């Protein structure tokens, strides 16, 4: 019986330690516990991206890595800020993790329509169908509904910093 208690206590301590590290000092910003979504700031091209990234670095913000998932995206160490460029990516977006991105986007679109605001739904790529759905808004930013990070396809890393 005592061995069982010791084993259980060791496992509970290990799980608590791993979750604590992922929550407070996450070395892997793509794995958020809890996944709070992120904010994507669009730039027109790679040259602008590189210049803005240098300004971020000068201000003390560190990049984690650049990956390809639809647009080219540079995730910052805070796990919350993404700087992105791609043809057709023109506005910033707020990303929310949800269980059903298509249903969430349609519900938001219906709610906005009831309140007199037009919006449109965009499926950004064939690889991300029902994994990432963008609600395009008629003003300066969009809303991206996506599966939680653990359920998304793994990113294709272009550069790790």
Backbone bond lengths (Angstrom), bond angles and torsions (degrees), N, CA, C in turn:
res aa  C-N    CA-C-N  psi(-1)  N-CA   C-N-CA  omega(-1)  CA-C   N-CA-C  phi
1 X - - - 1.450 - - 1.526 111.00 -
2 X 1.353 117.22 -42.43 1.461 120.43 -179.55 1.520 111.71 -64.28
3 X 1.357 116.41 -36.37 1.460 119.90 178.27 1.525 110.51 -63.26
4 X 1.319 117.05 -39.36 1.453 122.12 179.84 1.529 111.05 -63.19
5 X 1.307 116.56 -41.54 1.466 121.42 178.58 1.520 110.18 -64.68
6 X 1.306 117.56 -43.06 1.463 121.86 179.70 1.530 110.47 -64.33
7 X 1.324 117.32 -44.35 1.471 121.01 178.86 1.522 110.04 -63.21
8 X 1.332 117.45 -45.27 1.463 121.08 179.08 1.524 110.63 -61.28
9 X 1.341 117.14 -44.12 1.467 121.38 -179.70 1.533 110.62 -63.81
10 X 1.321 117.50 -40.06 1.471 120.84 179.02 1.526 110.66 -65.18
11 X 1.323 117.07 -43.86 1.470 120.41 178.37 1.526 111.78 -64.52
12 X 1.327 116.54 -43.02 1.471 120.49 178.93 1.527 110.58 -62.84
13 X 1.319 117.19 -39.85 1.462 121.09 177.77 1.521 111.13 -65.29
14 X 1.319 117.01 -42.00 1.468 120.99 178.76 1.527 111.30 -62.67
15 X 1.321 117.15 -47.27 1.466 121.36 179.45 1.531 109.90 -61.86
16 X 1.326 117.59 -45.20 1.464 121.44 -179.98 1.535 110.89 -61.86
17 X 1.326 116.91 -39.52 1.463 121.15 179.25 1.522 111.04 -65.27
18 X 1.332 116.88 -47.16 1.465 120.68 179.57 1.528 110.70 -61.21
19 X 1.329 117.11 -47.34 1.465 120.25 179.46 1.527 111.61 -64.25
20 X 1.316 117.07 -37.37 1.468 120.70 177.33 1.520 111.91 -63.22
21 X 1.324 116.56 -44.59 1.461 120.27 178.08 1.522 110.63 -63.07
22 X 1.336 117.33 -45.53 1.463 120.14 -179.86 1.527 112.07 -64.84
23 X 1.312 117.58 -28.99 1.462 120.08 -178.94 1.526 112.52 -84.40
24 X 1.330 117.90 -43.18 1.457 120.90 -172.16 1.527 114.91 -100.85
25 X 1.305 118.74 -31.01 1.468 121.55 -177.28 1.518 108.74 -139.88
26 X 1.304 115.93 57.19 1.459 121.78 -171.46 1.527 112.55 -66.77
27 X 1.325 117.98 114.14 1.464 119.88 176.27 1.531 112.02 -79.35
28 X 1.315 117.66 -8.19 1.456 122.79 -179.61 1.527 109.23 -125.04
29 X 1.336 118.39 83.59 1.460 120.59 -173.25 1.522 115.11 -58.72
30 X 1.331 119.39 -19.06 1.458 119.05 178.37 1.518 112.16 -74.29
31 X 1.327 116.88 -16.72 1.461 120.75 179.36 1.524 106.89 -106.97
32 X 1.304 117.01 94.76 1.452 121.36 -179.23 1.525 109.83 -97.31
33 X 1.312 115.91 133.54 1.458 122.24 175.88 1.515 106.24 -125.50
34 X 1.293 121.63 105.55 1.462 127.15 -8.46 1.526 110.41 -76.49
35 X 1.315 116.90 160.09 1.467 122.69 178.07 1.521 107.32 -79.33
36 X 1.337 116.50 109.60 1.465 121.48 -176.89 1.517 112.27 -99.13
37 X 1.321 117.62 5.79 1.453 119.70 -175.34 1.515 110.06 83.85
38 X 1.321 116.56 -170.20 1.452 120.25 177.50 1.516 110.32 -153.92
39 X 1.308 115.47 173.25 1.454 122.53 178.32 1.517 107.56 -115.70
40 X 1.328 115.65 124.03 1.454 122.01 -177.63 1.518 108.90 -105.35
41 X 1.323 116.14 124.65 1.455 122.34 179.35 1.518 107.66 -108.11
42 X 1.327 116.15 115.58 1.460 121.61 -175.43 1.528 110.26 -84.52
43 X 1.328 115.20 139.18 1.464 122.41 171.42 1.531 107.19 -126.81
44 X 1.336 117.70 155.98 1.471 119.08 -171.26 1.528 116.29 -72.17
45 X 1.347 118.48 -26.64 1.460 119.40 -174.87 1.525 110.60 -161.39
46 X 1.330 115.63 174.82 1.469 121.27 -177.35 1.525 112.14 -63.35
47 X 1.323 116.72 -39.57 1.475 119.93 -179.31 1.531 110.26 -60.04
48 X 1.326 116.25 -46.88 1.463 120.30 178.28 1.521 109.95 -64.45
49 X 1.327 117.12 -41.90 1.467 121.87 177.68 1.520 110.58 -55.23
50 X 1.332 116.96 -49.68 1.462 120.87 -177.18 1.532 111.39 -62.92
51 X 1.342 116.61 -39.06 1.466 120.26 179.17 1.528 110.96 -66.95
52 X 1.338 116.32 -45.75 1.462 119.74 179.80 1.528 110.35 -65.70
53 X 1.327 117.28 -38.52 1.463 120.71 178.00 1.533 110.37 -60.78
54 X 1.313 117.36 -40.24 1.478 120.25 177.28 1.523 110.76 -63.44
55 X 1.334 117.30 -39.42 1.465 120.80 177.27 1.530 109.40 -63.54
56 X 1.337 117.17 -42.22 1.465 120.58 176.01 1.528 110.23 -58.01
57 X 1.337 116.38 -46.06 1.470 120.76 -179.18 1.525 110.53 -61.88
58 X 1.350 116.79 -41.66 1.466 120.78 179.30 1.531 110.76 -61.70
59 X 1.327 116.62 -29.51 1.467 121.31 179.72 1.535 111.65 -84.76
60 X 1.330 117.53 -1.96 1.455 121.10 177.13 1.521 114.89 100.04
61 X 1.328 118.17 3.01 1.464 120.89 178.16 1.528 108.92 -87.03
62 X 1.307 116.66 131.64 1.461 121.10 -177.97 1.517 111.06 -105.49
63 X 1.339 117.29 133.63 1.456 119.58 174.71 1.518 110.36 -79.21
64 X 1.321 116.15 149.95 1.460 121.37 175.16 1.520 110.42 -95.67
65 X 1.326 116.41 -47.30 1.455 119.71 -179.82 1.516 110.77 -179.95
66 X 1.333 114.61 160.38 1.453 121.60 177.16 1.523 107.60 -109.96
67 X 1.323 116.24 131.77 1.451 120.59 -178.66 1.516 109.51 -137.37
68 X 1.315 114.91 163.30 1.454 121.99 178.65 1.515 108.27 -106.09
69 X 1.319 115.95 115.70 1.467 122.54 175.11 1.519 105.08 -148.84
70 X 1.326 115.50 84.04 1.452 119.65 -166.90 1.521 105.50 79.70
71 X 1.341 117.87 -105.22 1.466 119.50 175.45 1.528 111.32 -77.11
72 X 1.329 115.70 167.13 1.467 121.29 169.98 1.526 105.60 -72.49
73 X 1.325 117.24 127.43 1.455 120.62 -175.36 1.520 110.48 -130.05
74 X 1.319 116.25 130.89 1.455 120.66 173.53 1.513 108.08 -106.57
75 X 1.317 115.35 115.30 1.454 122.44 179.33 1.520 107.99 -87.64
76 X 1.318 116.16 130.87 1.464 120.53 177.54 1.527 108.43 -86.94
77 X 1.327 115.85 161.77 1.469 121.28 -176.42 1.520 113.35 -59.68
78 X 1.331 117.47 -22.98 1.469 118.51 179.99 1.532 112.25 -71.23
79 X 1.348 117.20 -10.40 1.457 120.91 178.90 1.518 113.14 69.83
80 X 1.321 117.01 6.44 1.458 122.51 -173.69 1.524 112.13 -120.51
81 X 1.328 116.37 -22.71 1.456 122.35 -175.15 1.519 109.73 -110.71
82 X 1.323 116.61 129.58 1.459 122.17 177.73 1.527 108.20 -129.06
83 X 1.316 116.25 131.19 1.460 123.23 176.12 1.524 106.25 -108.07
84 X 1.341 118.09 124.01 1.473 119.41 -170.12 1.521 112.26 -137.16
85 X 1.338 115.03 152.04 1.454 121.72 172.39 1.519 109.63 -143.03
86 X 1.317 114.38 146.67 1.455 121.83 176.81 1.513 107.71 -175.61
87 X 1.307 116.14 153.88 1.453 119.12 174.87 1.529 108.05 -62.06
88 X 1.306 116.72 129.39 1.459 120.73 179.84 1.521 114.15 90.77
89 X 1.320 118.46 -11.60 1.462 121.09 177.06 1.526 107.61 -89.67
90 X 1.312 115.81 105.10 1.458 119.14 -171.96 1.518 114.08 -116.27
91 X 1.327 117.46 -19.56 1.459 119.99 -174.78 1.522 110.57 -126.55
92 X 1.323 116.63 154.02 1.461 119.02 172.18 1.531 109.69 -69.94
93 X 1.319 115.29 164.82 1.460 119.96 -179.18 1.520 110.13 -146.65
94 X 1.300 115.10 152.79 1.459 122.12 171.34 1.524 106.08 -103.79
95 X 1.317 116.90 128.55 1.462 122.29 -177.62 1.526 109.37 -104.44
96 X 1.334 115.42 128.88 1.457 120.57 177.87 1.522 109.87 -121.22
97 X 1.336 117.79 129.49 1.463 119.78 174.55 1.530 110.05 -78.62
98 X 1.321 116.60 128.76 1.467 122.50 179.58 1.526 108.84 -139.89
99 X 1.321 117.18 161.95 1.467 121.25 -179.87 1.523 112.15 -72.36
100 X 1.341 116.92 -34.98 1.456 120.90 -178.35 1.528 108.93 -133.74
101 X 1.341 118.16 92.68 1.461 121.18 -176.19 1.528 114.32 -58.69
102 X 1.328 117.81 -39.95 1.461 120.40 -178.71 1.523 110.52 -64.98
103 X 1.321 116.98 -46.78 1.463 120.59 179.63 1.529 111.42 -63.37
104 X 1.331 117.08 -40.47 1.468 120.59 179.72 1.529 110.95 -63.97
105 X 1.333 116.42 -42.79 1.465 120.04 179.47 1.526 111.26 -65.23
106 X 1.330 117.15 -41.83 1.471 120.69 179.36 1.525 111.40 -66.16
107 X 1.316 117.45 -39.56 1.466 120.78 178.38 1.534 110.45 -64.92
108 X 1.329 116.79 -43.04 1.468 120.10 178.40 1.529 110.58 -65.52
109 X 1.326 116.41 -40.69 1.461 120.41 178.77 1.532 110.36 -61.73
110 X 1.320 117.78 -43.69 1.466 121.59 178.99 1.528 110.72 -63.85
111 X 1.323 116.83 -42.57 1.465 120.51 179.18 1.521 110.72 -62.42
112 X 1.317 116.82 -45.01 1.465 120.10 178.90 1.523 111.01 -62.97
113 X 1.342 117.28 -40.61 1.470 121.48 178.94 1.533 110.24 -61.57
114 X 1.341 116.66 -41.36 1.470 120.56 177.64 1.529 111.40 -60.91
115 X 1.334 115.43 -26.94 1.459 121.03 -178.95 1.524 112.40 -101.60
116 X 1.335 116.37 18.82 1.460 121.43 172.46 1.513 116.28 79.61
117 X 1.336 117.82 18.08 1.465 120.32 -179.77 1.524 110.52 -116.09
118 X 1.309 115.14 125.68 1.461 120.25 177.91 1.529 109.52 -81.60
119 X 1.314 116.01 147.24 1.468 121.73 174.46 1.520 106.85 -153.30
120 X 1.316 115.39 166.60 1.466 119.12 177.79 1.515 108.63 -135.95
121 X 1.327 114.79 156.09 1.463 120.85 -179.04 1.512 108.98 -105.83
122 X 1.335 115.41 133.58 1.457 122.34 -179.95 1.523 109.23 -123.87
123 X 1.312 116.34 130.24 1.464 122.05 170.36 1.530 104.61 -99.49
124 X 1.345 118.24 107.34 1.460 119.94 -169.61 1.526 117.08 -66.86
125 X 1.309 119.20 -30.04 1.464 119.00 -179.41 1.526 109.92 -156.35
126 X 1.325 115.27 158.08 1.472 120.65 -179.36 1.530 111.35 -64.41
127 X 1.333 116.84 -33.92 1.466 120.58 -178.05 1.523 112.29 -68.50
128 X 1.338 116.08 -23.36 1.462 119.67 -174.47 1.533 113.42 -109.41
129 X 1.332 117.88 17.77 1.466 120.99 179.43 1.529 109.37 -56.97
130 X 1.310 115.77 130.64 1.462 124.34 -177.89 1.530 113.57 61.78
131 X 1.326 116.82 11.51 1.465 121.30 174.52 1.520 110.30 -112.56
132 X 1.335 116.31 -30.33 1.461 122.62 179.26 1.521 107.67 -144.45
133 X 1.322 116.13 122.87 1.459 122.42 179.79 1.524 107.14 -131.36
134 X 1.329 116.37 130.11 1.462 121.01 -177.95 1.522 109.55 -105.21
135 X 1.315 115.63 127.61 1.455 121.79 173.01 1.523 106.37 -95.14
136 X 1.329 115.51 107.74 1.464 120.78 -177.75 1.522 108.62 -83.12
137 X 1.313 115.47 122.52 1.458 122.46 -177.18 1.519 110.09 -100.99
138 X 1.328 117.38 155.63 1.463 120.34 -175.82 1.533 113.85 -81.91
139 X 1.299 116.99 13.88 1.460 119.62 177.59 1.513 110.28 -127.89
140 X 1.301 119.89 -153.90 1.454 123.79 -165.65 1.515 119.66 -74.15
141 X 1.335 119.75 -0.71 1.465 120.56 -179.46 1.525 110.15 -153.81
142 X 1.320 115.67 166.48 1.460 122.38 -178.87 1.530 109.74 -121.85
143 X 1.325 116.08 173.23 1.467 121.81 173.93 1.521 107.76 -120.49
144 X 1.325 115.98 127.06 1.469 121.18 176.86 1.530 107.68 -107.00
145 X 1.318 115.80 120.61 1.466 121.12 174.14 1.526 106.48 -98.97
146 X 1.325 116.32 129.51 1.457 120.28 -177.63 1.513 109.98 -141.95
147 X 1.324 114.30 163.06 1.461 119.03 173.16 1.523 108.48 -67.07
148 X 1.330 118.64 155.85 1.463 119.78 173.56 1.533 110.54 -55.58
149 X 1.319 116.47 151.22 1.461 122.04 -175.83 1.511 114.60 -49.12
150 X 1.323 117.59 -38.82 1.466 120.79 -178.35 1.523 112.13 -66.61
151 X 1.339 117.40 -20.88 1.466 121.68 -178.47 1.527 113.35 -100.11
152 X 1.333 116.49 -5.05 1.463 120.70 179.24 1.533 109.17 -82.65
153 X 1.337 117.08 155.32 1.467 118.65 175.30 1.531 109.68 -62.73
154 X 1.311 117.42 149.24 1.465 118.68 179.86 1.529 110.63 -64.09
155 X 1.335 116.85 142.50 1.461 119.59 -178.90 1.522 111.52 -71.86
156 X 1.322 115.45 156.41 1.463 121.58 173.18 1.532 105.92 -97.30
157 X 1.333 116.27 105.39 1.470 120.51 -176.02 1.519 110.25 -73.97
158 X 1.305 116.03 132.14 1.464 122.45 173.78 1.518 110.40 -96.92
159 X 1.333 116.32 -35.61 1.463 121.25 -175.48 1.514 108.74 -157.10
160 X 1.321 116.68 132.32 1.473 121.14 171.03 1.517 107.11 -109.18
161 X 1.309 116.86 137.76 1.470 120.54 -177.04 1.513 110.69 -94.23
